[in-house]
Amino acid sequence: MGTHVIKMPDIGEGIAQVELVEWFVKVGDMVSEDQVVADVMTDKATVDIPSPVAGRVLALGGQPGEVMAVGSELIRIEVEGAGNLRESAQPAAAPAPVAAAPNIAPQARVEVAVVASPAIKAAAVLRAAPVAREANERPLASPAVRKRAWDAGIELRFVVGSGPAGRVLHDDLDAYLAQDTSTSVAPASGYAKRNDEQQIPVIGLRRKIAQRMQDAKRRAAHFSYVEEVDVTALEELRAQLNQKWGESRGKLTLLPFLVRAMVVALRDFPQINVRYDDEAQIITRFGAAHIGVAAQSDAGLMVPVVRHAETLNLWGAADEIARLANAVRTGKATREELSGSTITLTSLGALGGIVSTPVVNLPEVAIIGVNRIVERPVVVKGQIVIRKMMNLSSSFDHRVVDGMDAAQFIQAMRGLLEQPATLFLE
């Protein structure tokens, strides 16, 4: 028997360190060739690390949340044959160097965009028979599965995992939720006293989100500007277009109209469509409108980019937004689709509230927030009428954008949305 050492692979792009996010194996487990053994995260992507060999896990080289150097020892596996660890070069009390770098093919999955991206798998995961779990054993699961279980009020220790080493997968949660409730333990009374606590390490994607948000708030001089918009005419136009063209071209949401309004307004306010390199002290203005559209996934908020939005009509923008949102939800968004935005649009739809204060997506200098549409009485030409009203709650980097420019830009968008025919005048 020999020992095969897997080193932290060079993921490219000049990255020298990566964060160990999660182990999918433990000491003593048997692993098969190409089985994913760990997740690691760079500044831009979460990556699956597969094993190039089959064998038994001897040692793990780090703990989740630990930042490890490229080339450092990740895992030791006992294998048939000589392995790649030269025993003669092994120090008495320290890991020995590896004779040759293992042939690992890390699989990048999702870029961390504005706020976000983890454990969304694009690589196939090997399936195994359900594995029994000890009473006090912490179940293996990806951050996305843990979040979903938490949101659903499921304790993962009660869910039988069918993944490698008993890892709990989304399918396992589906099976648990679908089981006969008559066989389930009756829930405690809603008035029962609770003293349970749960420690949740801030690692992986959640750490990246926290770092990006903290960095944005620390570096950018945020200021927000809120304006209400009468979208009655816009909603009437949208309903008419959907009635006539919805079956053949697809239903239009509000987002394509907002994208169009941003594109048209940016023609007169190019100082808003910029990226600011505060280290080099350079502002880059873009003729192209690469609009990031915030999208929610099981992993958290991600921002795919509608590239060259200035070239798209309403249905072209709608199709691209839908395609990107689906790519995010299914974990198939590429790095190119999650980078390069010049301005961001964020909306919580029906949960949009009345006012919000979105955080600028550095190195951009503006983010346009959309609140929910509500019907309320409004005075129009001396008469009280019921109108559909919506607020735009937007934030800007005051280091680059003057307050007057920000206000005028939002007023330009307001005018376009309240008179929707002007969205299409050239």
C-alpha positions in Angstrom: 0.0 0.0 0.0 1.2 3.5 -0.7 0.1 7.1 0.0 -1.2 9.5 -2.6 -1.1 13.2 -1.6 -3.4 15.7 -3.3 -2.1 19.2 -3.3 -4.2 22.3 -3.5 -4.3 22.8 -7.3 -3.4 25.9 -9.3 -6.8 27.2 -10.4 -5.2 29.8 -12.6 -5.6 33.6 -13.0 -2.6 34.2 -10.7 -4.5 33.0 -7.6 -2.1 32.1 -4.8 -4.5 31.3 -2.0 -8.0 29.7 -1.8 -10.4 29.1 1.0 -11.4 25.6 2.0 -15.2 25.7 2.1 -16.3 22.2 2.8 -15.2 18.6 3.1 -17.3 15.8 1.5 -15.2 13.1 3.0 -13.7 12.3 6.5 -10.7 10.3 7.7 -11.4 6.6 7.1 -13.8 7.1 4.2 -13.3 5.2 1.0 -13.2 7.4 -2.1 -13.5 6.5 -5.7 -11.6 8.0 -8.7 -13.1 11.4 -9.8 -15.2 11.6 -6.6 -15.5 15.2 -5.3 -13.7 15.4 -2.0 -13.8 19.1 -1.2 -15.0 22.5 -2.2 -12.7 25.5 -2.3 -13.4 29.1 -3.2 -11.4 31.8 -4.9 -12.3 35.5 -5.1 -14.3 34.6 -8.2 -15.5 31.0 -8.1 -16.4 28.0 -6.1 -14.5 24.9 -7.3 -15.0 21.2 -6.9 -11.8 19.2 -6.1 -12.1 15.6 -7.3 -9.8 12.8 -6.3 -7.6 11.4 -9.1 -7.3 8.1 -7.3 -9.3 5.6 -5.4 -8.5 4.6 -1.8 -9.0 5.4 1.9 -8.7 8.8 3.4 -5.7 9.0 5.8 -5.7 12.7 6.7 -7.3 16.1 5.8 -5.1 19.1 5.3 -7.3 21.8 6.7 -10.5 22.9 8.3 -13.5 24.6 6.5 -12.9 28.4 6.5 -9.1 28.0 6.4 -7.2 29.9 3.7 -4.7 27.6 2.1 -1.8 28.3 -0.3 -1.8 26.8 -3.8 0.5 23.8 -3.7 -0.2 23.0 0.0 -1.2 19.5 1.1 -5.0 19.1 0.8 -5.6 15.4 1.5 -3.8 12.1 1.9 -5.2 8.9 0.5 -4.0 5.3 1.0 -3.9 3.6 -2.4 -2.9 0.3 -3.9 0.7 0.5 -5.2 3.4 3.0 -4.4 1.4 6.2 -4.4 3.1 9.5 -5.1 4.6 10.1 -1.6 8.3 9.3 -1.3 8.7 7.8 2.1 12.4 8.6 2.2 11.7 12.3 1.9 9.1 12.3 4.7 10.2 14.2 7.8 9.4 12.6 11.2 6.8 15.1 12.3 5.7 16.9 9.2 4.0 16.0 5.9 6.4 15.0 3.2 6.7 16.7 -0.1 4.8 15.2 -3.0 7.0 13.6 -5.7 4.8 14.9 -8.5 1.8 17.2 -8.6 -1.3 15.1 -8.9 -3.4 15.4 -12.0 -6.5 17.1 -10.6 -9.0 18.7 -12.8 -10.7 21.3 -10.7 -14.2 22.2 -11.9 -15.1 25.9 -11.6 -18.8 26.3 -10.9 -20.0 29.9 -10.2 -18.4 33.3 -10.0 -18.9 35.4 -6.9 -20.6 38.4 -8.5 -21.7 41.4 -6.5 -22.8 39.8 -3.5 -22.6 36.5 -4.1 -22.2 33.1 -5.6 -21.4 29.1 -3.7 -22.0 25.8 -3.7 -24.0 25.5 -6.9 -22.9 22.4 -8.6 -22.2 22.3 -12.3 -20.1 19.1 -12.0 -22.0 15.8 -11.6 -22.0 14.4 -8.1 -21.5 10.6 -7.7 -24.5 9.0 -6.1 -24.3 6.3 -3.5 -26.7 4.2 -1.4 -28.1 6.0 1.7 -25.6 6.1 4.6 -26.6 5.7 8.2 -25.5 8.5 10.6 -24.4 8.4 14.2 -26.5 10.2 16.7 -24.1 13.1 17.3 -22.6 13.1 13.8 -22.8 16.4 11.9 -24.3 15.6 8.4 -22.4 16.5 5.3 -24.3 19.0 3.1 -23.5 21.9 0.8 -24.2 25.5 2.0 -27.2 25.6 -0.4 -28.7 22.5 1.1 -28.1 23.7 4.6 -29.8 27.1 3.8 -32.8 25.3 2.2 -33.1 23.0 5.2 -32.9 25.9 7.6 -35.5 27.9 5.7 -37.8 24.8 5.7 -37.3 24.2 9.4 -35.6 20.8 8.8 -32.9 19.4 11.0 -30.4 17.8 8.7 -29.5 15.1 11.3 -32.9 13.5 10.6 -32.4 13.4 6.8 -30.8 10.3 5.3 -28.1 11.4 2.8 -27.6 9.5 -0.5 -24.5 11.4 -1.7 -20.9 10.5 -1.2 -20.1 9.6 2.5 -23.8 10.2 3.3 -23.9 13.7 2.0 -27.4 15.2 2.1 -28.5 16.3 -1.4 -31.4 18.4 -2.6 -33.1 15.2 -3.7 -32.8 13.9 -0.1 -34.6 17.0 1.2 -37.3 16.5 -1.5 -37.8 13.0 -0.3 -37.9 14.0 3.4 -40.5 16.7 2.7 -42.6 14.3 0.6 -42.7 11.5 3.2 -46.0 10.6 5.0 -46.5 13.1 7.8 -48.1 10.3 9.8 -44.7 8.7 10.3 -43.1 12.0 11.4 -42.5 13.1 14.9 -45.3 15.5 16.0 -43.9 19.0 16.2 -43.6 20.7 19.6 -46.2 23.2 20.7 -45.7 26.7 19.2 -45.7 28.0 22.8 -43.0 25.5 24.0 -40.0 27.1 25.5 -36.8 26.7 23.4 -33.2 27.0 24.4 -31.5 25.6 21.3 -28.7 27.5 19.6 -26.9 26.9 16.4 -23.4 28.0 15.5 -23.1 28.8 11.8 -19.5 29.5 10.6 -19.2 32.4 8.2 -17.2 30.7 5.5 -17.3 30.2 1.7 -19.8 32.3 -0.2 -21.3 33.9 2.9 -17.8 35.1 3.9 -17.3 36.5 0.4 -20.7 38.2 0.5 -19.8 39.7 3.9 -16.4 40.9 2.7 -17.8 42.4 -0.5 -20.6 44.2 1.3 -18.2 45.5 4.0 -15.7 46.6 1.4 -18.3 48.4 -0.6 -19.7 50.3 2.4 -16.2 51.1 3.6 -14.8 52.3 0.3 -17.7 53.9 -1.5 -19.3 57.1 -0.2 -22.9 55.9 -0.5 -25.9 58.1 -0.8 -29.4 57.1 -1.8 -32.1 58.9 -3.7 -35.8 57.8 -3.7 -38.4 59.0 -6.2 -41.9 57.7 -6.8 -43.1 56.9 -10.3 -46.6 56.7 -11.7 -46.5 53.4 -13.7 -50.2 53.3 -14.6 -49.6 53.9 -18.3 -46.6 51.6 -18.4 -48.6 48.8 -16.8 -51.4 49.4 -19.3 -48.9 49.2 -22.2 -47.4 46.0 -20.8 -50.8 44.4 -20.5 -51.7 45.3 -24.1 -48.4 43.9 -25.4 -48.8 40.7 -23.5 -52.3 40.3 -24.7 -51.3 40.7 -28.3 -47.8 39.1 -28.4 -47.6 37.1 -25.2 -48.3 33.7 -26.8 -45.9 34.2 -29.7 -43.1 36.3 -28.1 -43.5 35.5 -24.4 -44.9 37.5 -21.5 -43.2 40.7 -20.5 -42.4 41.6 -16.9 -41.6 45.1 -15.7 -37.8 44.4 -15.9 -37.3 44.8 -19.7 -39.0 48.2 -19.5 -36.7 49.2 -16.7 -33.7 48.0 -18.6 -34.8 50.1 -21.6 -35.4 53.2 -19.5 -31.8 52.8 -18.0 -30.3 52.5 -21.5 -32.1 55.6 -22.9 -31.4 57.7 -19.8 -27.7 56.7 -19.8 -27.3 58.4 -23.2 -27.6 61.8 -21.5 -25.8 60.7 -18.3 -22.7 58.8 -19.3 -21.1 59.7 -16.0 -23.4 57.2 -14.3 -22.4 54.3 -16.6 -18.8 54.0 -15.3 -16.5 51.8 -13.3 -14.2 53.5 -10.8 -10.7 52.0 -10.0 -10.1 53.8 -6.7 -6.6 52.4 -6.4 -5.4 53.7 -9.8 -7.7 56.7 -9.5 -9.2 56.1 -13.0 -12.8 56.4 -14.0 -13.7 54.4 -17.1 -16.9 55.4 -19.0 -18.6 52.9 -21.1 -20.7 53.4 -24.3 -22.1 50.0 -23.9 -24.7 49.4 -21.3 -23.8 46.1 -19.5 -26.6 45.9 -17.0 -26.4 43.6 -14.0 -29.7 42.2 -13.0 -29.7 40.8 -9.4 -31.2 37.3 -9.3 -31.8 35.1 -6.2 -30.6 31.6 -6.0 -30.5 28.9 -3.3 -26.9 30.0 -2.7 -27.7 33.7 -2.3 -27.9 36.8 -4.4 -26.0 36.8 -7.7 -25.8 39.3 -10.5 -25.7 38.0 -14.1 -25.1 40.6 -16.8 -27.3 41.6 -19.7 -24.5 42.6 -22.1 -25.0 45.3 -24.6 -28.5 46.0 -23.4 -28.6 49.0 -25.7 -29.0 46.6 -28.7 -32.0 44.7 -27.3 -35.7 45.4 -27.8 -38.2 44.5 -25.0 -38.5 40.9 -25.9 -34.7 40.5 -26.5 -34.1 41.9 -23.0 -36.8 39.7 -21.5 -35.4 36.6 -23.1 -31.8 37.4 -21.9 -33.0 38.1 -18.4 -34.9 34.9 -18.2 -32.0 32.9 -19.7 -29.6 34.3 -17.2 -31.9 33.9 -14.2 -32.4 30.2 -15.2 -28.6 29.8 -15.4 -28.2 31.2 -11.9 -30.9 29.0 -10.5 -29.5 25.8 -12.0 -25.9 26.7 -11.2 -24.8 26.9 -14.8 -24.0 30.6 -15.0 -20.5 31.1 -16.4 -17.9 33.6 -15.2 -18.4 35.7 -18.3 -22.2 35.9 -17.5 -21.5 37.0 -14.0 -18.9 39.7 -14.6 -18.4 43.0 -16.4 -21.5 44.9 -15.5 -21.4 48.7 -15.7 -24.5 49.5 -13.7 -26.9 47.2 -11.7 -30.7 46.8 -11.4 -32.0 45.2 -8.3 -35.6 44.3 -7.5 -37.4 42.1 -5.0 -40.6 42.1 -7.0 -43.7 41.8 -4.8 -41.4 41.9 -1.7 -39.9 45.2 -2.8 -41.3 47.2 0.1 -41.7 50.9 0.0 -38.1 52.1 0.3 -34.7 50.3 0.2 -31.1 51.4 0.3 -29.2 49.0 -2.0 -25.4 48.7 -1.8 -23.4 49.8 -4.8 -21.8 47.0 -6.7 -18.1 48.1 -6.8 -16.4 49.1 -9.0 -19.7 50.4 -10.4 -21.0 53.7 -9.1 -24.8 53.3 -9.3 -27.4 50.7 -8.5 -31.1 51.2 -9.3 -33.5 49.6 -6.8 -37.1 48.9 -7.7 -39.9 48.7 -5.1 -43.3 47.1 -5.4 -46.2 48.6 -7.3 -49.1 49.7 -5.2 -52.4 51.3 -6.0 -53.2 54.4 -4.0 -55.0 57.7 -4.4 -53.1 60.5 -6.1 -54.0 64.0 -7.0 -54.0 64.5 -10.8 -55.0 67.9 -12.1 -56.9 68.7 -9.0 -58.8 65.4 -8.9 -58.2 62.4 -6.6 -57.7 59.3 -8.8 -56.4 55.8 -8.2 -53.0 55.3 -9.8 -50.3 52.5 -9.8 -47.3 53.9 -8.0 -43.8 52.6 -7.6 -40.7 53.9 -6.0 -37.2 53.9 -7.4 -34.7 53.6 -4.5 -31.2 53.9 -5.9 -27.7 54.4 -4.5 -24.7 56.1 -5.9 -21.0 56.4 -5.1 -20.7 60.1 -4.1 -16.9 60.0 -4.8 -17.8 59.9 -8.5 -21.5 60.9 -8.9 -22.7 64.3 -7.9 -26.1 64.5 -6.2 -27.5 66.7 -9.0 -26.5 64.2 -11.6 -28.0 61.3 -9.7 -31.3 63.1 -9.2 -31.5 64.2 -12.8 -30.7 60.6 -14.0 -33.5 59.2 -11.9 -35.9 62.0 -13.0 -35.0 61.1 -16.6 -35.9 57.4 -15.9 -39.1 58.6 -14.2 -40.2 60.6 -17.3 -39.5 57.7 -19.6 -41.5 55.3 -17.4 -44.4 57.6 -17.0 -44.6 58.4 -20.7 -43.7 54.9 -22.0 -44.0 55.9 -25.7 -40.8 57.9 -25.2 -38.9 54.7 -24.5 -39.0 54.0 -28.2 -38.4 57.4 -29.8 -35.1 57.8 -31.6 
